[in-house]
Each structure stands twice: as structure tokens, then as C-alpha cells.
Amino acid sequence: DEVEDRVRAVRDARFKYIRNYRPEDAGARRSAFRDHLDLMAELWELEEAGRLEGAQALWFASPRPEEELYDVTQDPQEVQNLAALPAYAADVERMRAELDAWLTRLESTFREITGR
């Protein structure tokens, strides 16, 4: 859609890791594609009135964390970010490495296809 957002993610059976390249931008931003939906109109109205709470408010939060880690088996709605918790440091490192490896493979494939 017309909203630029630089976010990349990887997941395995338990975790989803997200890297926000523009953490200064909120997750929710105006978009003609979505904003015509009744639900989005209501969410924007509540956000602008300062009446969003809980998980809904998280989408509008700014700044976002640079990294997010969710245990999708325990938290399928991806509400509790575990990335800063010491108990999950090894999981963050592993998922960070997986994302970096995927990005490297993607870049290599792009070069092969385009010759650049």
C-alpha cells in the first residue's frame, strides 16, 4: 500500500522475531487501503480521543522497539514483547542471526536475477 514501513521478520515454531528499521514510526499509520473500513475508522477515532487501551493501543504506539520477540505458542496475538527480557537473550540472538542469514540469501538471489 502507500504507507512505507521497513519491517522484516522471521519465525519458527515457537517465536516470531521482528526488526523495525524505522522504530520512530508507529505501526498504525493512515492508509487509504484500510481507512475506509468501519473498524479502522473506529480505531482511529478512539486513538485520537486517547481512549484505546491494551493490545489495540500497542499498534498505535510510537516509538516502536527496534526488536520484538513473541512466543507465538503462548501469545498468538503478539502482545507481550520478550526481546528485552534476559531470559530470552539467546532466543533473540538466534532469531536475529536467522533474519540476517535470510536477508543475505535474499540479496544474493536478487543479484543473480538482476545481474546487479
C-alpha positions in Angstrom: 0.0 0.0 0.0 1.0 3.6 0.0 2.5 3.6 3.6 6.2 2.8 3.6 7.2 0.7 6.5 10.5 -1.0 6.8 10.0 -4.1 8.9 11.4 -7.6 8.5 10.5 -10.7 10.4 11.3 -14.4 10.8 9.6 -17.1 12.8 10.0 -20.7 13.8 7.5 -23.0 15.5 7.7 -21.0 18.8 9.0 -17.5 18.2 8.4 -14.6 15.9 11.2 -12.0 15.7 10.7 -8.6 14.2 13.2 -5.9 13.3 11.8 -2.4 13.0 14.2 -0.3 10.8 12.1 2.8 11.4 11.1 2.5 15.1 10.2 6.2 15.2 7.1 5.4 13.1 4.0 4.0 14.8 2.8 0.6 13.5 -0.6 2.2 12.6 -0.5 5.0 10.1 -3.1 6.4 7.8 -3.7 4.3 4.7 -6.4 4.7 2.1 -6.4 1.0 1.7 -7.5 0.3 5.3 -9.0 3.6 6.5 -12.3 3.1 4.5 -13.1 0.1 6.7 -15.6 0.8 9.6 -13.3 -0.9 12.1 -10.3 1.3 11.2 -12.5 4.5 11.4 -13.5 3.4 14.9 -9.9 2.6 15.9 -8.7 6.0 14.6 -11.5 7.8 16.4 -10.6 6.0 19.7 -6.9 6.7 19.2 -7.4 10.4 18.6 -9.7 10.6 21.7 -7.0 8.8 23.8 -9.4 6.0 24.6 -7.5 3.0 23.2 -6.3 0.5 25.8 -4.3 -2.7 25.9 -3.4 -4.6 22.8 -5.2 -2.1 20.5 -3.1 0.8 21.8 0.1 -1.1 21.1 -0.4 -0.8 17.4 -0.5 3.0 17.6 2.5 3.3 19.9 5.5 5.3 18.9 8.3 4.8 19.1 8.3 1.1 18.5 11.1 -1.1 19.8 13.9 -1.8 17.4 13.4 -5.5 18.0 10.4 -7.6 19.0 10.2 -11.2 20.0 6.9 -13.0 20.6 6.3 -16.6 21.8 3.5 -17.3 19.4 2.6 -20.5 21.1 1.8 -18.7 24.4 0.9 -15.3 22.9 -0.6 -15.8 19.4 -1.9 -12.1 19.4 1.8 -10.9 19.8 1.1 -8.6 22.7 4.0 -9.4 25.1 7.3 -8.4 23.6 10.0 -10.6 25.1 13.0 -9.1 23.3 14.4 -7.1 26.2 14.0 -9.8 28.8 17.3 -11.5 29.8 15.7 -15.0 29.9 15.1 -14.7 26.1 18.5 -13.2 25.1 19.7 -16.5 23.5 16.4 -16.7 21.5 16.8 -13.1 20.3 20.4 -13.8 19.2 19.3 -16.9 17.3 16.4 -15.3 15.6 18.5 -12.2 14.8 21.0 -14.4 13.1 18.2 -16.2 11.2 16.9 -12.9 9.9 20.4 -11.7 8.9 21.0 -15.0 7.1 17.7 -14.7 5.3 18.4 -11.2 4.2 21.8 -12.3 2.9 20.2 -15.1 0.9 17.6 -12.7 -0.5 20.2 -10.2 -1.5 22.3 -12.9 -3.3 19.2 -14.1 -5.1 18.4 -10.6 -6.2 21.9 -10.1 -7.6 21.6 -13.4 -9.5 18.3 -12.4 -11.0 19.1 -8.8 -11.9 22.9 -9.1 -12.6 23.5 -6.2 -10.1 
